[in-house]
Amino acid sequence: MIESATTLFTRIINREVPAEFVYEDDKCVVINDIAPQAPVHMLVIPRKPLSRLSDATPEDKNLMGHLLWVAGEVARRQGIANAFRLIVNNGAEAGQTIFHLHLHVLGRKSFDHADLSSI
């Protein structure tokens, strides 16, 4: 299902709300999280407003792969390619608060016993 309401991320993508852009292309943008849970905490956000990962369709396969590639690329650019965590919260019960699919890229923090419930 594609979200019909305008989300905060749609407004950021449209430059209606300021954000620190780390990367962008025709399929997605990457911004620094405004409430980081690690020294490096970026959000990979598709331009297509999918509400949740589970709403992706077979037509979205290339986009999903692209989002993963971009996550790796921005990790390389930030110098965290050898140790980073990638998180997708799918649904309110999983901690999703903005219903526009996004991937959290976190790095420069030990995640052995980290409580990531607030991400």
Buried (B, 14 or more C-beta within 10 A) or exposed (E): EEBEEEBBBBBBBEEEEEBEEBBBEEBBBBBBBEEBBBEBBBBBBBBBBBBBBEBBEEEBEEBBEBBEEBBBBBBEEBEBEEEBBBBBBBEEEEEBEBBBBBBBBBBEBEEEEEEBEEB
